């Protein structure tokens, strides 16, 4: 269904953070069906297991999208589904969240390892730290931090740690190059978790794909600018043949 968009959330925050964007999308396009789906809760950190799980759970022949980890998983699922995915939308999704030799635009591996250790040993403290990082770079970080604390699911620490392991293993560059459908990738200019340089690097990797950078915004920019982002997404959907 070309009027149906499935959105996946980022790590550790649940679908509540996507609600303002979803509401704005519905308000701006009454025909668009926006559905928010939670991330898998799996003890297996195998990326393919997560993608296969989502493939079983999510309806086919829809637009796929997501924020951060959710967008990375949507990218892999789009490659798997091919023509049975109408198009792909990612928000603050680094092709590789952790820096690699051929992709330096990510978090240092040792920094990520410390974060993962913290998740396993001090889950609540780590989640609070993560929400703070999500709001860093916002024009009103304190307000945004409070918003990020609303509706956070009580996820088992085991699943949270597994989610981080999946995040570290994901490298969606091949998936993005292989998927032939419409793509829109939006990044935040002052993101404390995903360097803005990733947007430029992705543009160079995918010269025929639409990549945008929202200046003066944080990793949680979908909560800062839901109406503006919704307008851009609506245009992308329509230009890509939605109407």
Backbone as CSV, one residue per row, in Angstrom:
resi,resn,N_x,N_y,N_z,CA_x,CA_y,CA_z,C_x,C_y,C_z
1,UNK,0.849,-1.199,0.000,0.000,0.000,0.000,0.884,1.248,0.000
2,UNK,0.783,2.033,-1.065,1.661,3.191,-1.194,1.241,4.340,-0.291
3,UNK,0.148,4.183,0.437,-0.256,5.214,1.397,-0.053,4.734,2.832
4,UNK,0.831,3.756,3.017,1.062,3.187,4.343,2.545,3.270,4.690
5,UNK,2.863,3.894,5.818,4.241,4.078,6.268,4.428,3.429,7.631
6,UNK,5.391,2.527,7.725,5.730,1.875,8.986,6.992,2.528,9.532
7,UNK,6.957,2.986,10.780,8.119,3.623,11.401,8.591,2.816,12.609
8,UNK,9.898,2.633,12.698,10.523,1.936,13.822,11.277,2.942,14.685
9,UNK,11.263,2.780,16.006,11.910,3.744,16.904,13.409,3.512,17.041
10,UNK,14.030,4.415,17.787,15.442,4.254,18.113,15.614,3.364,19.334
11,UNK,16.857,3.100,19.655,17.178,2.218,20.782,16.725,2.833,22.106
12,UNK,16.092,2.021,22.938,15.842,2.364,24.329,14.731,3.344,24.625
13,UNK,14.055,3.876,23.609,13.074,4.928,23.862,11.646,4.545,23.493
14,UNK,11.462,3.505,22.733,10.113,3.096,22.377,9.472,4.006,21.346
15,UNK,8.214,3.725,21.047,7.529,4.437,19.969,7.014,5.817,20.375
16,UNK,7.005,6.136,21.677,6.452,7.423,22.118,7.167,8.601,21.466
17,UNK,8.474,8.464,21.256,9.246,9.557,20.663,8.850,9.823,19.211
18,UNK,8.203,8.855,18.585,7.770,9.015,17.196,6.368,9.605,17.076
19,UNK,5.642,9.675,18.187,4.237,10.087,18.133,4.026,11.492,17.552
20,UNK,4.802,12.516,17.975,4.571,13.849,17.401,4.768,13.889,15.884
21,UNK,5.786,13.195,15.396,6.006,13.150,13.947,4.863,12.423,13.252
22,UNK,4.435,11.307,13.820,3.329,10.552,13.226,2.057,11.392,13.187
23,UNK,1.792,12.118,14.275,0.599,12.967,14.329,0.667,14.070,13.273
24,UNK,1.851,14.651,13.095,2.019,15.704,12.087,1.845,15.154,10.681
25,UNK,2.356,13.962,10.439,2.189,13.340,9.123,0.716,13.079,8.824
26,UNK,0.008,12.570,9.820,-1.426,12.291,9.623,-2.210,13.582,9.394
27,UNK,-1.833,14.648,10.109,-2.537,15.923,9.977,-2.305,16.549,8.602
28,UNK,-1.105,16.351,8.067,-0.767,16.963,6.780,-1.214,16.134,5.579
29,UNK,-1.460,14.857,5.804,-1.918,13.988,4.715,-2.899,12.967,5.287
30,UNK,-4.176,13.270,5.169,-5.211,12.422,5.770,-5.243,11.023,5.161
31,UNK,-4.717,10.873,3.956,-4.739,9.558,3.309,-3.608,8.645,3.782
32,UNK,-2.592,9.235,4.380,-1.417,8.458,4.768,-1.669,7.702,6.070
33,UNK,-1.473,6.406,6.032,-1.581,5.574,7.228,-0.184,5.423,7.832
34,UNK,0.011,5.986,9.014,1.308,5.911,9.694,1.176,4.963,10.876
35,UNK,2.002,3.949,10.893,1.955,2.953,11.961,3.315,2.870,12.642
36,UNK,3.305,2.893,13.964,4.530,2.808,14.753,4.676,1.396,15.299
37,UNK,5.806,0.802,15.041,6.060,-0.567,15.478,7.271,-0.599,16.409
38,UNK,7.208,-1.331,17.514,8.352,-1.404,18.431,9.493,-2.221,17.835
39,UNK,10.676,-2.004,18.374,11.819,-2.817,17.981,11.654,-4.238,18.512
40,UNK,12.287,-5.197,17.884,12.245,-6.566,18.402,12.848,-6.645,19.803
41,UNK,12.370,-7.585,20.578,12.996,-7.902,21.871,13.514,-9.325,21.760
42,UNK,14.755,-9.435,21.343,15.370,-10.732,21.085,16.650,-10.874,21.892
43,UNK,16.918,-12.091,22.345,18.166,-12.369,23.060,19.312,-12.632,22.096
44,UNK,18.979,-12.801,20.824,19.959,-13.075,19.774,20.420,-11.755,19.159
45,UNK,21.729,-11.519,19.124,22.259,-10.277,18.571,22.634,-10.407,17.099
46,UNK,22.164,-11.454,16.445,22.430,-11.632,15.024,21.555,-10.670,14.217
47,UNK,22.187,-9.843,13.396,21.447,-8.837,12.637,20.376,-9.476,11.766
48,UNK,20.716,-10.553,11.096,19.760,-11.191,10.193,18.543,-11.717,10.949
49,UNK,18.754,-12.167,12.189,17.632,-12.638,13.002,16.656,-11.497,13.273
50,UNK,17.181,-10.304,13.513,16.330,-9.141,13.749,15.572,-8.754,12.482
51,UNK,16.271,-8.760,11.359,15.631,-8.403,10.090,14.556,-9.425,9.729
52,UNK,14.855,-10.695,9.915,13.869,-11.741,9.612,12.646,-11.621,10.516
53,UNK,12.874,-11.276,11.785,11.765,-11.095,12.727,10.849,-9.965,12.241
54,UNK,11.459,-8.845,11.863,10.665,-7.713,11.376,9.940,-8.065,10.082
55,UNK,10.581,-8.839,9.244,9.959,-9.239,7.980,8.696,-10.060,8.232
56,UNK,8.721,-10.856,9.288,7.540,-11.652,9.638,6.443,-10.793,10.264
57,UNK,6.838,-9.776,11.017,5.872,-8.997,11.798,5.264,-7.821,11.034
58,UNK,6.025,-7.208,10.134,5.562,-5.981,9.487,4.871,-6.282,8.164
59,UNK,3.787,-5.557,7.875,3.101,-5.760,6.596,4.017,-5.439,5.422
60,UNK,3.811,-6.141,4.327,4.631,-5.941,3.135,4.014,-4.879,2.233
61,UNK,4.760,-4.478,1.200,4.303,-3.497,0.212,3.901,-2.177,0.865
62,UNK,4.725,-1.707,1.791,4.529,-0.417,2.453,5.834,0.374,2.360
63,UNK,5.767,1.641,2.746,6.976,2.423,2.966,7.562,1.994,4.308
64,UNK,8.876,1.922,4.383,9.557,1.574,5.628,10.412,2.744,6.082
65,UNK,10.431,2.975,7.392,11.250,4.061,7.910,11.566,3.862,9.372
66,UNK,12.412,4.726,9.888,12.746,4.631,11.298,13.756,5.671,11.722
67,UNK,13.857,5.782,13.020,14.775,6.727,13.656,15.980,5.958,14.193
68,UNK,17.166,6.414,13.858,18.409,5.863,14.395,18.497,4.349,14.139
69,UNK,18.539,3.528,15.185,18.595,2.081,14.997,17.407,1.586,14.175
70,UNK,16.239,2.169,14.403,15.060,1.772,13.643,15.225,1.996,12.150
71,UNK,15.861,3.101,11.786,16.107,3.376,10.377,17.128,2.435,9.768
72,UNK,18.112,2.045,10.565,19.121,1.091,10.083,18.483,-0.268,9.804
73,UNK,17.621,-0.701,10.712,16.921,-1.971,10.506,15.955,-1.883,9.323
74,UNK,15.297,-0.738,9.180,14.407,-0.542,8.034,15.188,-0.623,6.727
75,UNK,16.416,-0.126,6.736,17.262,-0.177,5.539,17.561,-1.615,5.140
76,UNK,17.903,-2.423,6.126,18.193,-3.831,5.838,16.939,-4.572,5.374
77,UNK,15.806,-4.230,5.972,14.556,-4.873,5.573,14.151,-4.442,4.164
78,UNK,14.412,-3.183,3.825,14.108,-2.704,2.473,14.906,-3.491,1.436
79,UNK,16.180,-3.734,1.732,16.980,-4.535,0.804,16.388,-5.942,0.663
80,UNK,16.003,-6.525,1.783,15.455,-7.888,1.755,14.163,-7.954,0.941
81,UNK,13.323,-6.925,1.094,12.015,-6.949,0.428,12.067,-6.468,-1.019
82,UNK,13.026,-5.645,-1.352,13.162,-5.181,-2.732,11.923,-4.472,-3.240
83,UNK,11.337,-4.993,-4.306,10.159,-4.369,-4.914,8.933,-4.400,-4.010
84,UNK,8.976,-5.179,-2.947,7.851,-5.226,-2.007,7.997,-4.190,-0.888
85,UNK,8.932,-3.265,-1.063,9.050,-2.088,-0.191,8.862,-0.869,-1.077
86,UNK,7.890,-0.014,-0.749,7.573,1.141,-1.596,8.672,2.192,-1.585
87,UNK,9.391,2.300,-0.480,10.440,3.297,-0.345,10.964,3.301,1.076
88,UNK,12.058,4.037,1.279,12.774,4.010,2.557,13.002,5.417,3.079
89,UNK,12.750,5.599,4.383,12.965,6.872,5.068,13.771,6.617,6.338
90,UNK,14.882,7.328,6.521,15.622,7.209,7.780,15.822,8.583,8.405
91,UNK,15.847,8.612,9.728,16.001,9.843,10.506,17.146,9.652,11.500
92,UNK,18.225,10.390,11.329,19.348,10.270,12.253,19.937,8.878,12.287
93,UNK,19.931,8.198,11.154,20.425,6.818,11.076,21.778,6.803,10.371
94,UNK,22.828,6.594,11.130,24.161,6.481,10.557,24.278,5.117,9.871
95,UNK,24.779,5.040,8.651,24.966,3.719,8.043,25.759,2.766,8.930
96,UNK,26.726,3.316,9.657,27.445,2.542,10.673,27.567,3.413,11.912
97,UNK,26.836,3.054,12.964,26.838,3.875,14.175,28.223,3.924,14.804
98,UNK,28.928,2.801,14.765,30.290,2.725,15.300,31.272,2.980,14.165
99,UNK,32.292,3.770,14.446,33.292,4.102,13.428,34.040,2.855,12.963
100,UNK,34.344,2.835,11.677,35.125,1.752,11.077,36.271,2.370,10.282
101,UNK,37.224,1.537,9.893,38.385,2.038,9.158,37.971,2.783,7.894
102,UNK,36.946,2.280,7.214,36.489,2.917,5.979,35.233,3.762,6.180
103,UNK,34.862,3.984,7.437,33.726,4.867,7.768,34.022,5.510,9.127
104,UNK,34.819,6.585,9.131,35.218,7.209,10.397,34.145,8.089,11.027
105,UNK,32.993,8.183,10.374,31.945,9.114,10.805,30.999,8.468,11.806
106,UNK,31.539,7.872,12.859,30.715,7.209,13.860,31.346,7.310,15.233
107,UNK,30.726,6.666,16.203,31.236,6.666,17.574,32.467,5.769,17.666
108,UNK,33.459,6.217,18.415,34.664,5.411,18.600,34.301,4.074,19.237
109,UNK,34.972,3.021,18.802,34.635,1.677,19.259,34.785,1.531,20.768
110,UNK,35.842,2.125,21.341,36.037,1.996,22.786,34.970,2.766,23.561
111,UNK,34.554,3.914,23.037,33.473,4.677,23.671,32.179,3.874,23.666
112,UNK,31.893,3.248,22.533,30.689,2.423,22.446,30.773,1.244,23.403
113,UNK,31.948,0.631,23.508,32.125,-0.498,24.421,31.846,-0.111,25.861
114,UNK,32.291,1.075,26.250,32.025,1.572,27.602,30.525,1.768,27.817
115,UNK,29.863,2.277,26.790,28.418,2.490,26.865,27.685,1.156,27.007
116,UNK,28.115,0.163,26.254,27.500,-1.165,26.327,27.716,-1.793,27.702
117,UNK,28.905,-1.657,28.246,29.180,-2.167,29.596,28.279,-1.487,30.618
118,UNK,28.086,-0.174,30.450,27.211,0.568,31.353,25.777,0.104,31.263
119,UNK,25.335,-0.225,30.057,23.968,-0.726,29.873,23.765,-2.025,30.636
120,UNK,24.774,-2.869,30.636,24.660,-4.165,31.306,24.722,-4.041,32.824
121,UNK,25.504,-3.083,33.324,25.720,-2.999,34.770,24.879,-1.928,35.461
122,UNK,24.583,-0.837,34.770,23.803,0.270,35.351,22.806,0.762,34.300
123,UNK,21.793,-0.043,34.066,20.884,0.207,32.944,20.189,1.557,33.033
124,UNK,19.589,1.876,34.175,18.809,3.112,34.283,19.689,4.345,34.126
125,UNK,20.884,4.297,34.688,21.821,5.420,34.557,22.226,5.598,33.099
126,UNK,22.481,4.492,32.432,22.888,4.538,31.028,21.770,5.075,30.146
127,UNK,20.541,4.671,30.415,19.411,5.180,29.642,19.246,6.685,29.822
128,UNK,19.438,7.154,31.045,19.333,8.594,31.284,20.442,9.333,30.553
129,UNK,21.638,8.780,30.591,22.758,9.382,29.867,22.465,9.406,28.368
130,UNK,21.886,8.352,27.875,21.553,8.280,26.456,20.533,9.349,26.076
131,UNK,19.514,9.540,26.900,18.518,10.574,26.608,19.159,11.957,26.605
132,UNK,20.124,12.156,27.500,20.834,13.437,27.528,21.600,13.656,26.231
133,UNK,22.275,12.622,25.759,23.006,12.720,24.496,22.055,12.981,23.330
134,UNK,20.883,12.382,23.379,19.888,12.606,22.327,19.454,14.065,22.264
135,UNK,19.425,14.736,23.412,18.955,16.123,23.467,20.077,17.140,23.292
136,UNK,21.326,16.712,23.425,22.460,17.624,23.234,22.451,18.179,21.810
137,UNK,22.609,19.486,21.710,22.588,20.130,20.406,21.253,20.759,20.070
138,UNK,20.240,20.496,20.892,18.921,21.090,20.671,18.917,22.548,21.119
139,UNK,18.008,23.327,20.567,17.882,24.716,20.992,17.335,24.803,22.410
140,UNK,16.509,23.827,22.805,15.967,23.760,24.164,16.197,22.350,24.715
141,UNK,17.433,22.042,25.092,17.770,20.666,25.487,17.028,20.164,26.718
142,UNK,16.771,21.029,27.687,16.089,20.571,28.902,14.654,20.167,28.608
143,UNK,13.982,20.970,27.814,12.609,20.634,27.428,12.575,19.326,26.658
144,UNK,13.523,19.177,25.752,13.584,17.963,24.945,13.896,16.747,25.808
145,UNK,14.772,16.919,26.784,15.124,15.812,27.676,13.900,15.321,28.441
146,UNK,13.061,16.257,28.876,11.825,15.864,29.571,10.897,15.096,28.626
147,UNK,10.798,15.558,27.397,9.954,14.863,26.417,10.441,13.434,26.184
148,UNK,11.746,13.271,26.121,12.320,11.954,25.853,12.076,10.977,26.999
149,UNK,11.802,11.510,28.188,11.561,10.652,29.338,10.130,10.167,29.453
150,UNK,9.257,10.644,28.567,7.837,10.279,28.611,7.603,9.014,27.783
151,UNK,6.914,8.063,28.384,6.512,6.870,27.641,7.620,5.889,27.332
152,UNK,8.734,5.982,28.066,9.840,5.052,27.825,9.437,3.657,28.314
153,UNK,9.531,2.643,27.480,9.106,1.301,27.890,10.052,0.687,28.915
154,UNK,9.517,-0.188,29.734,10.323,-0.886,30.742,10.893,-2.155,30.103
155,UNK,11.909,-1.959,29.288,12.489,-3.073,28.528,13.484,-3.849,29.378
156,UNK,13.457,-5.148,29.259,14.411,-6.008,29.962,15.837,-5.600,29.580
157,UNK,16.726,-5.406,30.577,18.112,-5.018,30.282,18.814,-5.954,29.304
158,UNK,18.447,-7.229,29.317,19.041,-8.173,28.371,18.748,-7.752,26.937
159,UNK,17.500,-7.372,26.671,17.120,-6.977,25.321,17.752,-5.638,24.935
160,UNK,17.899,-4.751,25.914,18.560,-3.475,25.636,20.013,-3.699,25.228
161,UNK,20.699,-4.569,25.960,22.099,-4.863,25.640,22.211,-5.533,24.273
162,UNK,21.300,-6.444,23.990,21.308,-7.106,22.685,21.079,-6.096,21.568
163,UNK,20.179,-5.145,21.812,19.930,-4.098,20.829,21.175,-3.284,20.530
164,UNK,21.956,-2.994,21.564,23.205,-2.266,21.353,24.208,-3.100,20.563
165,UNK,24.242,-4.386,20.820,25.141,-5.258,20.059,24.762,-5.255,18.580
166,UNK,23.477,-5.288,18.304,23.007,-5.224,16.921,23.393,-3.883,16.301
167,UNK,23.210,-2.816,17.067,23.568,-1.479,16.597,25.039,-1.413,16.202
168,UNK,25.892,-2.035,17.009,27.330,-2.019,16.725,27.681,-2.834,15.487
169,UNK,26.928,-3.880,15.235,27.239,-4.772,14.106,26.698,-4.262,12.775
170,UNK,25.652,-3.473,12.832,25.013,-3.015,11.599,25.929,-2.108,10.777
171,UNK,25.972,-2.364,9.502,26.621,-1.502,8.518,25.727,-1.569,7.285
172,UNK,24.924,-0.537,7.099,23.861,-0.604,6.090,24.290,-0.108,4.713
173,UNK,25.554,0.189,4.538,25.979,0.768,3.258,25.639,-0.134,2.069
174,UNK,25.909,-1.404,2.194,25.600,-2.314,1.085,24.095,-2.399,0.846
175,UNK,23.326,-2.396,1.925,21.868,-2.457,1.787,21.340,-1.225,1.062
176,UNK,21.860,-0.053,1.423,21.399,1.186,0.801,21.787,1.242,-0.672
177,UNK,22.946,0.707,-0.996,23.371,0.677,-2.396,22.570,-0.343,-3.201
178,UNK,22.174,-1.421,-2.552,21.459,-2.491,-3.256,19.978,-2.184,-3.450
179,UNK,19.386,-1.440,-2.504,17.948,-1.175,-2.595,17.681,-0.146,-3.695
180,UNK,16.811,-0.492,-4.632,16.581,0.362,-5.788,15.395,1.293,-5.691
181,UNK,14.661,1.247,-4.589,13.492,2.104,-4.441,13.851,3.506,-3.979
182,UNK,12.850,4.397,-3.855,13.089,5.764,-3.392,13.651,5.776,-1.969
183,UNK,14.583,6.688,-1.721,15.184,6.799,-0.393,15.285,8.264,0.017
184,UNK,15.009,8.524,1.297,15.226,9.838,1.906,15.919,9.618,3.235
185,UNK,17.083,10.257,3.408,17.854,10.121,4.642,18.067,11.510,5.241
186,UNK,17.533,11.732,6.439,17.625,13.031,7.102,18.524,12.934,8.326
187,UNK,19.394,13.933,8.473,20.344,13.982,9.582,20.201,15.300,10.335
188,UNK,20.712,15.320,11.571,20.663,16.515,12.414,22.037,17.185,12.447
189,UNK,22.048,18.496,12.312,23.304,19.220,12.195,24.139,19.289,13.451
190,UNK,23.502,19.189,14.632,24.240,19.272,15.902,24.073,18.000,16.719
191,UNK,23.958,16.883,16.039,23.748,15.573,16.656,24.981,15.149,17.451
192,UNK,24.776,14.789,18.727,25.887,14.355,19.579,26.182,12.870,19.433
193,UNK,25.356,12.148,18.694,25.525,10.700,18.535,25.884,10.288,17.111
194,UNK,25.394,11.021,16.144,25.686,10.745,14.732,26.313,11.993,14.123
195,UNK,27.601,11.966,13.807,28.271,13.156,13.267,27.596,13.657,11.993
196,UNK,27.508,14.973,11.872,26.899,15.558,10.675,27.667,15.173,9.415
197,UNK,28.950,14.849,9.573,29.762,14.440,8.419,29.218,13.176,7.749
198,UNK,28.461,12.389,8.517,27.881,11.172,7.945,26.928,11.501,6.801
199,UNK,26.250,12.646,6.894,25.326,13.038,5.829,26.080,13.285,4.526
200,UNK,27.179,14.015,4.610,27.980,14.294,3.409,28.558,13.005,2.833
201,UNK,29.051,12.144,3.719,29.633,10.879,3.258,28.583,10.000,2.588
202,UNK,27.363,10.016,3.127,26.300,9.211,2.527,25.901,9.774,1.165
203,UNK,25.899,11.103,1.044,25.600,11.727,-0.249,26.615,11.311,-1.303
204,UNK,27.870,11.198,-0.882,28.915,10.783,-1.817,28.775,9.306,-2.169
205,UNK,28.335,8.512,-1.196,28.140,7.081,-1.439,26.936,6.833,-2.341
206,UNK,25.891,7.647,-2.146,24.634,7.484,-2.894,24.289,8.797,-3.588
207,UNK,24.987,9.148,-4.657,24.791,10.458,-5.289,23.397,10.681,-5.863
208,UNK,22.658,9.622,-6.138,21.324,9.770,-6.728,20.197,9.693,-5.699
209,UNK,20.571,9.652,-4.426,19.587,9.517,-3.346,19.473,10.833,-2.582
210,UNK,18.278,11.124,-2.090,18.030,12.376,-1.372,18.527,12.277,0.073
211,UNK,19.469,13.153,0.426,20.024,13.219,1.776,19.903,14.654,2.261
212,UNK,19.335,14.853,3.456,19.146,16.193,3.985,19.758,16.364,5.359
213,UNK,20.156,17.597,5.675,20.740,17.928,6.977,19.946,19.073,7.591
214,UNK,19.400,18.850,8.776,18.635,19.874,9.487,19.577,20.571,10.458
215,UNK,19.920,21.807,10.164,20.883,22.537,10.987,20.320,22.821,12.384
216,UNK,21.241,23.019,13.330,20.878,23.414,14.705,19.837,22.479,15.318
217,UNK,20.064,21.195,15.163,19.128,20.229,15.732,19.882,19.050,16.324
218,UNK,19.232,18.364,17.252,19.844,17.263,17.994,19.474,15.912,17.378
219,UNK,19.996,14.854,17.986,19.653,13.507,17.525,18.145,13.274,17.594
220,UNK,17.492,13.918,18.553,16.036,13.788,18.699,15.309,14.890,17.932
221,UNK,15.820,15.239,16.753,15.235,16.340,15.984,13.806,16.065,15.542
222,UNK,13.397,14.808,15.512,12.011,14.504,15.158,11.041,15.011,16.224
223,UNK,11.525,15.221,17.457,10.706,15.829,18.506,10.814,17.350,18.495
224,UNK,11.896,17.868,17.952,12.079,19.321,17.876,11.276,19.925,16.728
225,UNK,11.272,19.249,15.591,10.672,19.815,14.380,9.716,18.822,13.701
226,UNK,8.731,18.333,14.420,7.854,17.317,13.810,7.079,17.822,12.601
227,UNK,6.592,19.057,12.661,5.791,19.574,11.547,6.643,19.804,10.306
228,UNK,7.847,20.364,10.523,8.729,20.635,9.388,9.208,19.337,8.738
229,UNK,9.566,18.372,9.570,9.995,17.083,9.035,8.849,16.388,8.303
230,UNK,7.663,16.472,8.879,6.499,15.848,8.237,6.252,16.449,6.857
231,UNK,6.423,17.759,6.734,6.217,18.412,5.437,7.222,17.902,4.407
232,UNK,8.478,17.759,4.829,9.494,17.245,3.919,9.248,15.802,3.532
233,UNK,8.830,15.007,4.502,8.542,13.592,4.235,7.340,13.459,3.304
234,UNK,6.316,14.274,3.542,5.131,14.243,2.679,5.512,14.551,1.232
235,UNK,6.349,15.566,1.045,6.787,15.916,-0.308,7.545,14.767,-0.953
236,UNK,8.407,14.144,-0.174,9.181,13.005,-0.682,8.259,11.866,-1.109
237,UNK,7.284,11.545,-0.279,6.359,10.459,-0.604,5.586,10.753,-1.886
238,UNK,5.126,11.996,-2.015,4.328,12.343,-3.183,5.179,12.406,-4.452
239,UNK,6.370,12.983,-4.326,7.261,13.074,-5.491,7.706,11.694,-5.958
240,UNK,7.707,10.746,-5.027,8.142,9.388,-5.369,6.999,8.527,-5.894
241,UNK,5.859,9.164,-6.132,4.761,8.437,-6.759,3.668,8.008,-5.818
242,UNK,3.615,8.620,-4.604,2.590,8.207,-3.642,1.191,8.604,-4.095
243,UNK,1.099,9.732,-4.814,-0.235,10.121,-5.277,-0.310,9.980,-6.785
